Amino acid sequence: MVLLALFCGKAPRAQAAAFVGTGNVAGTNLWGTPDNWNPAEVPNAVGAVTTFNTPGAARTAFVDGNYTVGEITFNNTGTFANQVQNNAATPTPSLTLDAASGSATINSIGTGPGTNTLGATMVWEDSVSANITGPLTISAAISGPGGFTKTGPGALRLTTNPKTYLGPTLFDTDSGRTSISAASALTNTV
């Protein structure tokens, strides 16, 4: 009977949601607020898909806890910035990238001049495949067993915090511009 209850427990299901929060004032636009997503359900499951479309003004999603997603897509065709940052009032928030199968994914597909920044602390449980056609800055501290592969002609900047993930770092030969600051401290490159 106990085993049956364990197997019948409700596991988190993968969700797909677009961030619709506005503004960039710390303590607002929290990742964990359902009303900041469409549909109004916080994406937090292995394989969950998140999208940050073109904002009408500069916008920051503040990570206010520990969340798991399998895909993050920036589709920014405008001039304003999209950012995902740690919420300063939350002790040790993190965003774990974990796909249901295969690689987790980061896409920056909008071709507008607005920047897209991943600055929230991340754990890469899976290797991460990044398709970059629009600008993307990854300033986050990153750990975990996964690696990183960048493809696409878009500009990628790896800056600020250490990238101590354990897997290899690969750049497709046709992958366009990539900038790595000394502070980002990549530990594994191929």
ABEGO torsion letter per residue (X at the ends): XAAAAAAABBBBBBBBBBBABBEABBGBGBAABAAABOBBBBBBBBGBBBBBBBBABBBBBBBAEBBBBABBBBBBABABBBBBBBBAABBGBBBBBBBABEBBBBBBABABABBBBBABBBBBABBBBBBBABBBBBABBBBEABBBBBBEABBBBBBGBBBABABBBBBBAAAEBBBBBAAAGBABBX
